[in-house]
Amino acid sequence: SYMKKRRKKRLFSIIGVLLAIIGIITVFFNISYSKTRAEFLGLTGSYLTGLPGESGIFTEEDIADLPLPVQKYFRYCGYIGTPKMSSMKAIYKDVDFSFGKDKSAIKIDNIQYNFVNEPIRIAYIDSSLYGIPFEGLDLFTAGRGSMKGVLAKLFTLFNQTGEALDKSSLVTYLSECLIIPNAALQDYVSWEEIDDLHAKATISHNGITAGGIFTFNEKGEMLSFVTDDREAAAIDGTSEKVKWSAVFSEYAEKDGIRKPAVLQAVWHYDDGDLVYFDGKDIEIQFDYEKMN
């Protein structure tokens, strides 16, 4: 009948529109351009352009006043006699990442830059939630921290800032200062010896001070960094002070330098530990090397 044909025609029209919308969304998700990634590349590019020239080489004199386990780390990793770096690029792939307690983990890729002249840390996260692109930007620049999450390349899920995040971001930079060890020699970091396997580090920048304790093994490997100066922030903007640690392992030698291949970030809640970032096969490059 006429009505049946009309309903069928309308149904086909609706299906056609839906398929067109799905097609447009699919194409959009798969185009290479991303505003968040462009922001990351713009920031890193500006800081990389402003890097100083050669900074000399690491010497025994440079490390003479450091706590003994930190000195041992420099020697064990092979830094003495090698060029001092001005920046570091770290590449993490297929990282198991959790947004918090009782949250399911997702896989993320993470590209990160740390700079030496002043404490600067810029990280870009690329992932997906339920098949929809998810990107993150984790920054500490100009003495301020921020964390932004963007869904479908358009919709900002969260954009956190504030004094607590400034301090958390600064102490995160401190936790990584020995994998870009020229940072550990800068005036903004101070050291106190504890014993043969532990050393306390304090970082001060832009009116913020934070600190924690590094643990080493007998060989000289840095095993972990523990601090009470970070807050666990949830997507809804709430946060709580929780003991936090970065754990380093599986040191591998390349071109005479030993670097950790595994980095985990752990929240130590009262009811148990949460390894919320589990990075394996990390690729760490310095600016004097050829960065890919």
N, C-alpha and C positions, 0 to 999 in steps of 0.2 A: 504494500500500500504506500501511498504518498508519505504518510507519517513515519512509517518504518524506514523508508529511504532517507527521509530527512534526519531521523535520529542516527542512522548509520553514518550519514555524511558528517553530522556534527561530531560523532565519536571519532571518525577518522581525522577530522580537523583538530580535535583536542590531542589525539595521539601524535599527530604531526607536529603540533606546537611543543608538546612535551619532548619529543625526540630532538627538535631543534634546540630547545633550551639545554637538554643534556649534552648535545653536541657542542654548543657554545661553551658550556662550563668545562667540558673535557678539554677543549682546545685551550681555554684560558688557563686551566691548571697546568697544562703541559708547555705553555710558552716559557721561554727561558727567563724573561724579564721578571724581576721582583724588586719592589721598592725597598724592602727590608735589606735584601742582599746588596742593592745599589748603595744604600746608606752605609753598610758595613765596608764595602770596597772603597767608598769615598773617604771614610774615616781613616782606614788603614793606609790608604794611598797618601793622604796628607801627612800622616806621621812618618811613613817610610821615606817620603821625599825630604823631610827635615832631619833625617838621621845625620849625626856628626860623621866626620871621616874616621880613619883608623884610630883605634883607642889603645894601641900597644898590645903587649902580651901579658898573660898572667905570670907573676913571678913569686918566688918564695917570700919576698919582702911584702908583697900585697897581702898575704895571708898570715903573716907572722903574729898579728895581734888577735886573730880569730880564736875561738875555743878549739881545743885540740881535736875533737871529733869532726869539726867543720874543716880544719886543715887537712885531716886525713881523707875526707871526702874529696877535696880538690885534687889531692895526689892520686887517690885510687881511681877517680874518673878520668885522669889524664889531662887535666886542664893546664897544669904548669907548663909554660913554654908555648902555649897555643894562643891565638888571637882572642882579645876581649870582644865579645859581641855587644851590639847596640840594640838588637831586637831578636825575638824568637817567634817562629811560626810552628804551631803544634796542630797536627791533623789527626782527628779521631774518627773512626768509621764504625758503624754498627754498634754504637754504645747502648747498653741497657740503661735507660733513664726513667726515673719515677718522679712524679710531681709531689709525692708525699706519702705519709702512712696510709695504708689501706687503698692506695691507688695502683692500678695496673701499670706495668712498665711499657714503654714504647722504645723503638729503636731510633736513634738519632745519629746524624753525622755532625761533627763539630769542627770548625776551623777557628783557631785562636791566635792572636798576636799579643805578645808582651813586649814592652819597651823599657829601656834602662834609664835614660836621661831623667825621667821622672816616672813615678809608678803609673803606668798606663796598661790597661788590659782590655782587649776588644775580642769578643767571641760571638760567632754566628752559628746558630743551630738550624739544621735543616731536617725536617721529619714530616710525618703525616698523622692525623687523627681520624680514624674511621675512613681512610682513603682520601681525606681532604688535606692539602698541603698545610703544614704548620711550621712557622719559622720563629726563631727567638734571637734577640740581641741582648747580650749580657755585657755591660760596659762599666769601666772605671776610667773616666777621663776628666781632666781638670779638677781632680780632687772630689769628684762626685760619682756615685754609683747609680745604675739604673738597670732594670730588667723589663724587657718588652716581649710579649708573645702575640703573634699575628696569625690568624687563621684564613685560609683561602686567599692569601696574598693581599687581602683587603681589610679584614676585620680585626681590630686590636682587642685581644682577649684581656690583656692586662698590661699596664705600664707603670711599674713601681719605682718610686724614688723616695728619698728621705734620709735623715741622719743615720738611722739604724742600717740602712742599705749601704750608705757611704762607708761605714765602718766595716761591715761584712765584706764589701768588695775590696777594701784595702787589705784586710787580713787574708783574703783569698790570694791576692797578689803576693803577699809575703810567703804564703805556703808554697809558692812556685819559684821563689827567688833562687833556689839552688839548682833548678833545672835551666835557669838562665843566669849562671853564677856571677856574672858581672854586677847584677842587681844586688847581690849579697854584700858587695864591697862598697856600695854607695852610702853617702852620709845619711840618707833617710832610714837606713837599717842599722840598728845597734845590737851587739851580741853580749851575752853573759854565759860564762862556762858553768855547767852544772856538775858533770862528771865525764868519764871517758866515752859515754854513749849518748849523752843528752846535752843539748844547748838551747838556751832561751834566746829568741829573737824578738825585737820590738821595731815596729815601723811607725814613723811619724811623717805626716804629709798634710798640708793644708788645714792645720789645726786639729787633725784627727790622729789618735795614737791607738795602736792595737798590737797584740803580741801573741806568742804561743811557743810551744816547745817542740823542737825537732829531736827525733830518736834515730840513732844510727846502729849498725851492727859492727862487729869486730873488724870486718874487712874494710869498712869505710863507706858502705852503702847507706844512703839516707832511706829510712824505712817509713817514717810518718811525720806528720806535723799535727799537733793537737792544740785547739784554742777554745776559749769560752767567749770569744769576741764576735761570734756570728749569730745571726738570728735566722731561724727556719721560717721562710715566708711562704704563705699559701697563695694560690691564684686569686682568692677573694680579698687579698690585701692584709689579712691578719698575719701576725708573726709571733714567735716565742723564742726565748733564749735557750739554746740547746748546745751541748758540747759537740764540737765538729772536728773531724779529722780528714786529712788527705793521706792516702796510703800509696806508697811507691814500691814497685817490685819488678822482678825479671829484667835486671840490668843486662844490656847487650852492648858490645863494643863495635863501633864503626869508625873507620878512619882514626883509630887511636883514642877515641873518646867513648866512655861508658855512659849511657843514658838509660833511664828506666823505660820499659816498654809497656808497663801497666800502671794506670793511675785510677784509684777509686776515691770517691768522696762519700763520707759516712756521717749521718746524724746519729748521735748516741743518746737516744731517748731513754727515759727511766724504765720503760717496759721492753727495751731491746734496741739493737742497732738496725739502722736502715742504710744499706748501701744503695744510694739513689743515683750514683753515676759510676758506671763500671766500664772504664775504657781500656781496651787491649790493643796491642800492636800499634802503639802511638808512634807517629813519625814526628821527630823534633828537628827543626832546621834553624840555623843561625844566619844572620844577615850576611856574614862573610862567606857562607856556603851558597850554592845555587839553589834558590827557593823555587819550588815547582808551583 
